[in-house]
Amino acid sequence: MKKALFGCIIILFIGTVSFSQQKNGINAIKESDLKRDLYALADDHFRGREAGTIDELKAAVWLADQARLAHLEPAGDDGTYFQFFSLWRNRIAENSSVTVGSRTLKLWQEAAILQTAPAKVDADLVFIADSQTNQTDLKGKAVALILSFKGDNDPYVKINPRRYVLQLIRTKSARLIEQGASAVFVVTDDSIDSTFFPRYAVNLGRGLYDIDGGLNVSVTTKVPVIWLPASFAKEVQESGKHIRIDVNVERFQYPSVNVVAKAEGTGTELKKEYILYSGHIDHDGVRYALAGDSIYNGADDNGSVNVALLAIGRAFTVKPAKRSALFVWHGAEERGLLGSYWYAKHPTVPAKSIIAVLNGDMIGNNHPDSAALLGSSPEHRNSPDLVNAALKANADGPRFKLDQAWDSESHREGFYYRSDHLPYVKQGYPAIFFTTLTHPDYHTPRDEAKTINYPKLKKVTDWMYLTGWAVAEAAEKPAIDPGFKLLR
Ligand SMILES: [Zn+2]
């Protein structure tokens, strides 16, 4: 009994010594905190946090509140945690119509228009077989085509059919438009998952989003491409049909928001410099139901990084580094990286004081021992110093087996171009992107808190933290590669 008690005292004593000698704040990062926060943020209460809705604003307020509880200081506008900005939304107006023969189709239920752009077409409809697309004079005609995965040997049919079908519609219709088609009707046959049409129809109907000085979305007249479900296969093949298309676009503004907080550094001069940690608040909101669930909770995308940033914030407030840490939870990422485009151009700290951007997007899924660091391949690496800091932190800590393929310029997903580090790269900031990549639950209602691998989420959080810590403590800031050029 006594011996046991004595042992306990020794253990407690050693524990205290090692805590006070801890050279960084990593002990403040706790798997239990990550799990508690993610169950809260990915709850149905926030209805999938869609950009430009009250749900995104509610999630932003929740994050700001958690940042405050973590003792992070506000670093947004006017002494708050918030930087509001305006989204432009361009949407096909309800008075638009598509008529085939005598039948006016129900928009987004029977017909999905691929471009958010005005169009007026009155033409005869001709059906062409897929094999004839290069041989026919199509000037002024509306053309109908049936798309099938049957006999398509492209490996992407199996790897990512959902993404592939849209690429296929776009490339095939572009070819027909080049040959003079005035409108293109694409029917996807029953070899293609029948949920793809209604799922995309909801997305396409939401339209195109932009910010002032952002993506420069063009809503000038375009040749319309209309996607029809498999049930139209017979109808579009009947001869002598006439079509009428009248598409109008409406444009309006509403608010989105970045949440910004900081942990001030200890270095007299170095504390004026920032390591920027980046995640995104929003996900896809309420959409097409799969298995009876219509809320796209985005637990991995990007709840995982949002709660990681809170945990990293706690680590930096427990043990500040020489440089300061800045945390930006971006709004409207899913609508085109709009929050990060806005912040990269309108930072709330002096632009030159941001010396590195550590972005994360989806860090809690897939194989427990694998992860990826995008922006590390020679094609995408704009700062070898920053990449080396991350590789060293991985070697010292979690030792993930790093996937190289997804950071290749030739990878079909183009994943390097799809998250919030990109606007910062465009503004010339050293930037890297931590991720555990996509998975079958990606952008579905199945991406929920219960499917996250929490030990893995903790390991990636540690890795992001230790990378930022090393950069925040280093004598020199990471240099930008002067020869770096974005290839797209
Ligand atoms: Zn994401």
Boltz pocket constraint, residues with backbone or C-beta under 6 A from the ligand:
constraints:
  - pocket:
      binder: B
      contacts: [[A, 280], [A, 282], [A, 301], [A, 302], [A, 333], [A, 361], [A, 362], [A, 418]]
      max_distance: 6.0
